[in-house]
Amino acid sequence: MSNDWWEMLLRIPGSGIDLVCSELMDLGCTGVTVEERRLDTFTLPDPNEPVQGSIQIRAYFAVSLEMLEPLREAIQARLKFLAPLVSGLNPQLPEVVSVRQEDWAEGWKQHFPAVRIGQRLVICPSWEEFHPNHDDIIVTLDPGMAFGTGTHGTTRLCLEVIAELCAAPVPPRRVLDVGTGSGILAIAAAALGASRVLACDIDADACRTARENIQNNGLSAAIEVTPRRLEELEGGFDLVLANILAEENIRLAPDLVSRMAPGGSLVLSGILQEKEALVATAFRPFPLTGPLISHREEWSCLVYRRGS
């Protein structure tokens, strides 16, 4: 049965963009575009300022006509699930428009430019012609297959911490990436010098995508991808990364901390700022220093360190 291409139109509160996009990707969305903010003055908006008001997003799916209505209903069900978390979210059935593949397959790429992280790391989509500096480290990653690109707020926060730690006098050599998704954090850590990276994700599709991205970057020798759960993994990691939701960070707190080596660092993200205090409270009983906290858009990143 052949698939057709469909554009789903949703209007959602700006504060819910990341959560809604994550759910759409989980349902098989192949790309999302978000309407640009209109300017009514000559002053550019602060990119770190949370988006105010409602925003229209366009999500693209390849499904048969018979599966179109079940897909719309599945999207509405996800919106109902998110409604208590996103003030003002109205879980309506999305509008749908039939599109040709060529109408969006090229146009959406403009929303994913190359992203520079720190002094040397550059996350670059394969289609962009990028002219690196002589000492740049290029990670090639195409969005759309699994959640996690350099432009997403939580991913950017984690990448900035990785770049900073890898530039330190004693950089992390053994890294654990929990909920690896596209594999971008694991790839960045290995590209910046980590000799052993373990990337875990219970989603089989995410593991497959991560392996493809790792292979495309020539880092298969340094990175192992596993579907095993966190509690099944060994410990002794210099850097533990958990770019997952706040509730999962809290639930997995004992297992995350126990995987840290003495002197190791723990990076927690995927945390809405309104839940930052809940996560900090959950990690307070553990023998860690910190957290150092950074923000981007509506997201928080907490960095802890374990004593030597």
Rosetta blueprint (number, residue, H / E / L):
1 M L
2 S L
3 N L
4 D E
5 W E
6 W E
7 E E
8 M E
9 L E
10 L E
11 R E
12 I E
13 P E
14 G H
15 S H
16 G H
17 I H
18 D H
19 L H
20 V H
21 C H
22 S H
23 E H
24 L H
25 M H
26 D H
27 L L
28 G L
29 C L
30 T L
31 G E
32 V E
33 T E
34 V E
35 E L
36 E L
37 R L
38 R L
39 L L
40 D L
41 T L
42 F L
43 T L
44 L L
45 P L
46 D L
47 P L
48 N L
49 E L
50 P L
51 V L
52 Q L
53 G L
54 S E
55 I E
56 Q E
57 I E
58 R E
59 A E
60 Y E
61 F E
62 A E
63 V E
64 S L
65 L H
66 E H
67 M H
68 L H
69 E H
70 P H
71 L H
72 R H
73 E H
74 A H
75 I H
76 Q H
77 A H
78 R H
79 L H
80 K H
81 F H
82 L H
83 A L
84 P L
85 L L
86 V L
87 S L
88 G L
89 L L
90 N L
91 P L
92 Q L
93 L L
94 P L
95 E E
96 V E
97 V E
98 S E
99 V E
100 R L
101 Q H
102 E H
103 D H
104 W H
105 A H
106 E L
107 G H
108 W H
109 K H
110 Q H
111 H H
112 F L
113 P L
114 A L
115 V E
116 R E
117 I E
118 G L
119 Q L
120 R L
121 L E
122 V E
123 I E
124 C E
125 P L
126 S L
127 W L
128 E L
129 E L
130 F L
131 H L
132 P L
133 N L
134 H L
135 D L
136 D L
137 I E
138 I E
139 V E
140 T E
141 L L
142 D L
143 P L
144 G L
145 M L
146 A L
147 F L
148 G L
149 T L
150 G L
151 T L
152 H L
153 G H
154 T H
155 T H
156 R H
157 L H
158 C H
159 L H
160 E H
161 V H
162 I H
163 A H
164 E H
165 L H
166 C H
167 A L
168 A L
169 P L
170 V L
171 P L
172 P L
173 R L
174 R E
175 V E
176 L E
177 D E
178 V E
179 G L
180 T L
181 G L
182 S L
183 G L
184 I H
185 L H
186 A H
187 I H
188 A H
189 A H
190 A H
191 A H
192 L L
193 G L
194 A L
195 S L
196 R E
197 V E
198 L E
199 A E
200 C E
201 D L
202 I L
203 D L
204 A H
205 D H
206 A H
207 C H
208 R H
209 T H
210 A H
211 R H
212 E H
213 N H
214 I H
215 Q H
216 N H
217 N L
218 G L
219 L L
220 S L
221 A L
222 A L
223 I E
224 E E
225 V E
226 T E
227 P L
228 R L
229 R L
230 L H
231 E H
232 E H
233 L L
234 E L
235 G L
236 G L
237 F E
238 D E
239 L E
240 V E
241 L E
242 A E
243 N E
244 I L
245 L L
246 A H
247 E H
248 E H
249 N H
250 I H
251 R H
252 L L
253 A H
254 P H
255 D H
256 L H
257 V H
258 S H
259 R L
260 M E
261 A E
262 P E
263 G E
264 G E
265 S E
266 L E
267 V E
268 L E
269 S E
270 G E
271 I E
272 L E
273 Q H
274 E H
275 K H
276 E H
277 A H
278 L H
279 V H
280 A H
281 T H
282 A H
283 F H
284 R L
285 P L
286 F L
287 P L
288 L E
289 T E
290 G E
291 P E
292 L E
293 I E
294 S E
295 H E
296 R E
297 E L
298 E L
299 W E
300 S E
301 C E
302 L E
303 V E
304 Y E
305 R E
306 R E
307 G L
308 S L
